[in-house]
């Protein structure tokens, strides 16, 4: 396995775990208030990250509609495994590429 392939695998697996945590946070949100902020966990692949990101349920659902997309803190982008598709003040939306993208799709809890 090439070093950058190993990084993609680790990053994708770590981010899939954080995505599962955020799915549980979203499921516990009071229905009907889609514009109230919910505090989610940064979905980056960095070990030990504890950054929190506020998104509305509607913003979260828009990102989650693509199983290769995750939201991360602005300085948590990992260029070897993902590309930036959106920039916001509080977060980036990144899309997993190559092997990391395939892992993201395979581990998507909504598939």
VOPAGU-2260 file (C-alpha; in pm, 1 decimal, decimal comma):
REM VOPAGU-2260
SITE   aa  ch    i         X         Y         Z
SITE  UNK   A    0       0,0       0,0       0,0
SITE  UNK   A    1     145,9     337,1     -97,6
SITE  UNK   A    2     188,0     587,6     189,9
SITE  UNK   A    3     -71,7     821,1      45,8
SITE  UNK   A    4    -310,7     526,5       4,4
SITE  UNK   A    5    -267,6     447,3     375,0
SITE  UNK   A    6    -343,2     808,4     463,2
SITE  UNK   A    7    -659,2     797,8     250,3
SITE  UNK   A    8    -777,6     479,1     425,0
SITE  UNK   A    9    -710,0     613,4     776,6
SITE  UNK   A   10    -868,6     947,7     696,9
SITE  UNK   A   11   -1179,3     792,3     544,0
SITE  UNK   A   12   -1228,0     551,8     835,8
SITE  UNK   A   13   -1182,9     823,8    1097,9
SITE  UNK   A   14   -1423,5    1053,0     917,6
SITE  UNK   A   15   -1681,3     775,1     882,8
SITE  UNK   A   16   -1677,5     736,8    1262,4
SITE  UNK   A   17   -1739,0    1109,7    1312,2
SITE  UNK   A   18   -2015,5    1098,1    1050,3
SITE  UNK   A   19   -2187,3     825,5    1256,3
SITE  UNK   A   20   -2163,4    1043,9    1569,5
SITE  UNK   A   21   -2318,3    1334,3    1380,0
SITE  UNK   A   22   -2596,4    1115,6    1243,0
SITE  UNK   A   23   -2691,6    1038,5    1604,6
SITE  UNK   A   24   -2681,9    1411,4    1693,4
SITE  UNK   A   25   -2905,6    1489,0    1396,0
SITE  UNK   A   26   -3149,1    1212,1    1487,8
SITE  UNK   A   27   -3186,6    1358,8    1836,9
SITE  UNK   A   28   -3270,6    1708,5    1707,1
SITE  UNK   A   29   -3624,6    1828,5    1766,0
SITE  UNK   A   30   -3821,4    1789,2    1439,8
SITE  UNK   A   31   -3973,5    2094,6    1279,1
SITE  UNK   A   32   -3700,2    2343,5    1356,8
SITE  UNK   A   33   -3479,0    2292,8    1053,2
SITE  UNK   A   34   -3323,1    2640,7    1079,0
SITE  UNK   A   35   -3202,8    2623,3    1440,5
SITE  UNK   A   36   -2830,2    2554,4    1474,4
SITE  UNK   A   37   -2714,8    2213,6    1586,9
SITE  UNK   A   38   -2362,1    2165,4    1716,6
SITE  UNK   A   39   -2188,0    1883,9    1528,2
SITE  UNK   A   40   -1846,2    1728,2    1561,4
SITE  UNK   A   41   -1583,7    1823,2    1300,9
SITE  UNK   A   42   -1565,6    1527,2    1060,1
SITE  UNK   A   43   -1195,1    1558,7     984,2
SITE  UNK   A   44    -958,1    1263,6     988,0
SITE  UNK   A   45    -728,2    1413,5    1252,8
SITE  UNK   A   46    -686,7    1202,5    1563,4
SITE  UNK   A   47    -787,5    1386,6    1877,3
SITE  UNK   A   48    -987,7    1658,6    1702,7
SITE  UNK   A   49   -1260,1    1796,7    1925,7
SITE  UNK   A   50   -1368,2    2098,8    1719,7
SITE  UNK   A   51   -1739,5    2166,0    1704,1
SITE  UNK   A   52   -1924,6    2317,0    1406,5
SITE  UNK   A   53   -2273,5    2468,5    1411,3
SITE  UNK   A   54   -2496,5    2384,9    1114,3
SITE  UNK   A   55   -2869,8    2394,1    1066,2
SITE  UNK   A   56   -3044,8    2065,4     997,4
SITE  UNK   A   57   -3103,5    2182,0     640,4
SITE  UNK   A   58   -2732,0    2257,2     587,6
SITE  UNK   A   59   -2638,0    1921,4     737,3
SITE  UNK   A   60   -2883,9    1734,7     513,7
SITE  UNK   A   61   -2753,3    1911,6     203,1
SITE  UNK   A   62   -2396,5    1799,2     281,3
SITE  UNK   A   63   -2505,6    1450,2     380,6
SITE  UNK   A   64   -2692,1    1401,5      49,4
SITE  UNK   A   65   -2356,8    1305,8    -106,8
SITE  UNK   A   66   -2188,4    1017,9      83,2
SITE  UNK   A   67   -1843,0    1142,6     -22,9
SITE  UNK   A   68   -1892,4    1482,3     141,9
SITE  UNK   A   69   -1795,8    1582,1     494,2
SITE  UNK   A   70   -1764,2    1910,0     683,2
SITE  UNK   A   71   -1443,1    2004,2     859,2
SITE  UNK   A   72   -1293,5    2300,5    1042,4
SITE  UNK   A   73   -1131,3    2548,7     801,5
SITE  UNK   A   74    -778,2    2433,0     887,8
SITE  UNK   A   75    -853,2    2057,3     892,7
SITE  UNK   A   76    -855,5    1986,2     518,5
SITE  UNK   A   77    -636,3    1688,1     414,9
SITE  UNK   A   78    -542,8    1751,5      48,7
SITE  UNK   A   79    -408,9    1398,6      -5,6
SITE  UNK   A   80    -753,9    1249,6      52,2
SITE  UNK   A   81   -1011,4    1517,7     -27,4
SITE  UNK   A   82   -1084,9    1831,4    -224,2
SITE  UNK   A   83   -1262,7    2141,9    -100,8
SITE  UNK   A   84   -1603,1    2190,1    -265,6
SITE  UNK   A   85   -1736,8    2473,6     -45,0
SITE  UNK   A   86   -1582,2    2735,3     184,4
SITE  UNK   A   87   -1772,1    2892,7     473,3
SITE  UNK   A   88   -1654,1    3104,8     766,3
SITE  UNK   A   89   -1701,6    2824,2    1018,1
SITE  UNK   A   90   -1624,5    2519,8     806,5
SITE  UNK   A   91   -1528,2    2364,9     474,0
SITE  UNK   A   92   -1722,3    2103,0     283,0
SITE  UNK   A   93   -1479,6    1846,8     144,1
SITE  UNK   A   94   -1530,2    1557,4     -93,3
SITE  UNK   A   95   -1333,1    1237,1     -56,4
SITE  UNK   A   96   -1136,7    1130,2    -362,3
SITE  UNK   A   97   -1018,2     795,6    -498,7
SITE  UNK   A   98    -996,0     518,1    -237,3
SITE  UNK   A   99   -1110,9     748,9      43,3
SITE  UNK   A  100   -1422,8     825,2    -162,5
SITE  UNK   A  101   -1498,4     458,5    -212,7
SITE  UNK   A  102   -1463,0     394,1     161,3
SITE  UNK   A  103   -1688,0     690,9     238,7
SITE  UNK   A  104   -1956,5     551,4       9,5
SITE  UNK   A  105   -1922,1     197,0     147,3
SITE  UNK   A  106   -1955,0     315,7     508,8
SITE  UNK   A  107   -2240,8     561,5     451,2
SITE  UNK   A  108   -2507,8     481,8     714,2
SITE  UNK   A  109   -2778,6     609,9     479,5
SITE  UNK   A  110   -2698,6     369,8     194,2
